[in-house]
Amino acid sequence: MTTLEAIFIFALLFKTGTELLLEFLNRSQVRKYSDGLPQALEGVMDDETFAKSNKYTLAKSKFGSWEMLFDAAVLAVVILAGVLPALFQWWTGFAGESNLSSALFLIFVMVLFSVPGIPFEYYSQFKLEERFGFNRSTVKLWIMDKVKGSLVGFVIGFPLLWLLINLVGWLGDYWWIYGFGIMFVFQIVMMVLYPMVIMPLFNKLSPLEEGELRDRLMALSDRTGFKAQTIQVIDGSKRSSHSNAYFTGFGKFRRIVLYDTLIEQLGHEELEAVLAHEIGHYKKGHIPKMIASSAVMMFLGFFAVDYLASSEWFFEGFGFESANLGIAFLLFSMIGGLFTFWLSPIFNKLSRKHEYEADDFAKNAVGSSAPLSRALRGLSEKNLSNLTPHPAYSAFHYSHPTLIEREQAMAD
Ligand code: ZN
């Protein structure tokens, strides 16, 4: 075993072990309340819904833990048994060693390694979600989504990969700074194009229909200076009864999207509060902040790929004969998560701070915290959200504060 393989095993065991421990802690926390709601949560949901949400949390956690173990085992085999070098040798044997061949190889490997996870995805959607009444997809729709998703991924991903791999030859040592620039611009462009071009391939987006609700939401949008061109409704109910609302884009391209399931589940006053929260994200400049922090990560990522791509030991350590930028991207994408996982509490902390700010904005915009609080309670109930996560678990996994944390913050 090489030193690099030993580091890999250690990082894999450490991350997977931590994740399993977090799941275990979270399940223990949920089981503490098997007799009913803790006092601090009384009135938030009825006992029956609370019990059901605990069951849902436990089921997801157990299933997620098996999936995590399975993924870790697959990754360990792929990296340690020399699967990648063998596949690469086989590939270059007939496809050559051109940049085009490298880019295609990367796509091939990504598709190949997504296959073992498919049964888990199927189980999650058609067994687990189904059991708790959330699934509304059909097997046919699910397969169509997979096929369409792969095609879209190929059409966008392949030229992008090919371009990145060619940069070294075209630009020399500083290719990675240009690579970062290209990816950064790509990300910004996708923020605009994704809802316009890609999302309609999967969902129907339509403007919120005329009427009292629309008038009310548009009035809020004007009052807060957001001045929405339109509010869009997405047919999320096609696949799941989970509900959501989100804000995307920037400047002229900003848009607010409500799930049709959200409109079914909440009253007008509550929907107004949810919209105010989304407008809060815009007014407080959260999108540019998120773009900036992801740009920093991406810059560091490109720097790391460039460094690894020019290090013989990196390729030798994983059983490759010679350095290859495409392979550096591949190994980085497969293994990078073992290290970036440890940053998730920082990014979640930032995200939760933004949620508090958006809540505060909403409270002021609608004149009271009551409608948002009712909306959040309604959403927790309909989505069977876990109200009592373990603090360590929420630090790693929660981009949003819990319902109670949000209500308390609004009361201050
Ligand atoms: Zn939010």
Residues whose N, C-alpha, C, O or C-beta is under 5 A from the ligand:
A	BS01	ZN	E355 A358
